[in-house]
């Protein structure tokens, strides 16, 4: 599967953005999906994940209550709705895919074999 992330940009603190991750080559419905980010000068970190069934989601504590992950497998696309953005959300955001059961979900980078190229989100204070 190939993944293409988009939707990043420059936004003021308190604003919103919606990131998209388009899957091609194989249907997104075959994978649990995750969003990760890499702030400037820091390591890549977990943001959110969603199971194949879409019934299970998980968020990092830093984004819980502000970000929402969702999927539209008819469109082979996964979304990350980001509200209440803060300057510390500035990062390159990556989507990733991992095969698994209907309820499988993971926050560990090492578990994801497929990665998109990243999209930059810059939040100005």
Secondary structure, 3 states (H helix, E strand, C coil): CEEEEECCEEEECCCCEEEEEEEECCCHHHEEEEEEEECCCCCEEEEEEECCCCCCEEECCCCCCCEEEEEECCCCEEEEEECCCCHHHCEEEEEEEEECCCCCCCCCHHHCCEECCCEEEEEEC
